[in-house]
Amino acid sequence: MTTRDVHVGATTLAVTEVGDGPAVVFLHGFPLSARMWEHQLASLPSGWRGVAPDLRGFARSSGTPSARHVTDHASDVLGLIDAVGGPVVLVGLSMGGYIAFECWRQRPAAIRALVLADTRAEGDSDEARAKRGTLQRAAAEQGSAAVIDAMLPNLLGETTQATDPHLAVQLRQWALESRAEGVIDALEVLKTRPDSRPTLGTITCPTLVIVGEEDTLTPRAVAQVMADGIPGAQLVRIPLAGHMSNLEQPEAFTRALGAFLHAV
Ligand code: MLT
């Protein structure tokens, strides 16, 4: 597994890669980085190339101007797809899923298949936007630690919280690799993202929806909305996992992904 810089316009994405073949591009959740995909990259079936960027403003990536809207990330990701050669299987967890919807809207031909994990089609409610504003102020005053500390109790399922305290420490370390400015801008991206429900019926590529059964941030009901709205979508529920299903139950997640790739 190697990490290299890929230049897309004025953005430099740190991209972790493994394997050879058609690409599977992994988009991370907020406020993390490509590191969250290490298990899936290491376990990718042979014949596939795994590609995982730190998105603009996160961890080892940089870019000016910073991403303030989901369209900014989508243009980076589409530039990355051009660089690695599409069409790709696009895997997005939570924020990564919001960006995957935007990539589909902008250029469906770049996407061979979609995996939408622990994400939602709905935009933010007024209450959610207000909470993002509070987090932006906290990050400006206290740095990115304030954001990850506020989010951690909701990122992991109750089983993981009881059995694997190390994972919370790991997530915190990864989140602290991002500067406060990047995290503040990313909160703007989350706050202003559009409602993707009208997009669901337009998705014509093979789609897998994954949800951790203990996910409280993007629970089973919102996964069901996506699975019902996307023609032919398949829904896989991961037992004993919360919002970070790929990290909490990596084998089960990777198995579901592998079976999907086999069928694509
Ligand atoms: C994520 O995991 O990317 C975040 O929970 C997304 C969000 O807060 O909407």
Boltz pocket constraint, residues with backbone or C-beta under 6 A from the ligand:
constraints:
  - pocket:
      binder: B
      contacts: [[A, 28], [A, 29], [A, 30], [A, 31], [A, 93], [A, 94], [A, 95], [A, 96], [A, 118], [A, 190], [A, 217], [A, 243]]
      max_distance: 6.0
